Amino acid sequence: MEEVRTNATKNIPSTLIPQFYGKSHKDPDAFLFEFETLCRSYDYLKDAHKLKLFPSTLKGVAFAIG
């Protein structure tokens, strides 16, 4: 029997979603790498899925700027 793959994404527990506060001592590239890795591991492969999730990662100054 052939496996049927759907476009549905898995729910990511909020405790696993990385948070970016925009502090000058934090590396935004490292944060984006962590975010991308998390997305891939939960089958968030389409940009639309990532764009829905991304705002929840921004906190503090990073959220206020966006």
BELMORA-V656881 format. One record per backbone hydrogen bond with DSSP energy under -0.5 kcal/mol. CO is the residue of the C=O (numbers start at 0). NH is the residue of the N-H. E is the energy in kcal/mol with one decimal. If there is no record, write none. Layout:
co=CO nh=NH e=E
co=CO nh=NH e=E
This chain:
co=2 nh=4 e=-0.6
co=3 nh=5 e=-0.5
co=10 nh=12 e=-0.5
co=12 nh=15 e=-2.1
co=12 nh=16 e=-0.7
co=13 nh=16 e=-0.6
co=18 nh=20 e=-0.5
co=19 nh=58 e=-2.6
co=20 nh=60 e=-0.6
co=20 nh=61 e=-0.9
co=22 nh=25 e=-1.7
co=25 nh=27 e=-0.7
co=26 nh=30 e=-1.9
co=27 nh=31 e=-2.6
co=28 nh=32 e=-2.0
co=29 nh=33 e=-2.2
co=30 nh=34 e=-2.6
co=31 nh=35 e=-2.6
co=32 nh=36 e=-2.4
co=33 nh=37 e=-2.2
co=34 nh=38 e=-2.6
co=35 nh=39 e=-2.4
co=36 nh=40 e=-2.1
co=37 nh=41 e=-1.2
co=38 nh=41 e=-0.5
co=38 nh=43 e=-3.3
co=39 nh=42 e=-1.5
co=41 nh=9 e=-1.3
co=42 nh=44 e=-1.5
co=45 nh=48 e=-0.5
co=45 nh=49 e=-1.9
co=46 nh=50 e=-2.9
co=47 nh=51 e=-1.4
co=48 nh=52 e=-1.5
co=49 nh=53 e=-2.8
co=50 nh=54 e=-0.7
co=52 nh=55 e=-1.4
co=53 nh=56 e=-2.4
co=53 nh=57 e=-0.6
co=54 nh=57 e=-0.9
co=56 nh=19 e=-3.4
co=58 nh=61 e=-1.2
co=58 nh=62 e=-0.8
co=59 nh=63 e=-1.9
co=60 nh=64 e=-2.1
co=61 nh=65 e=-1.4
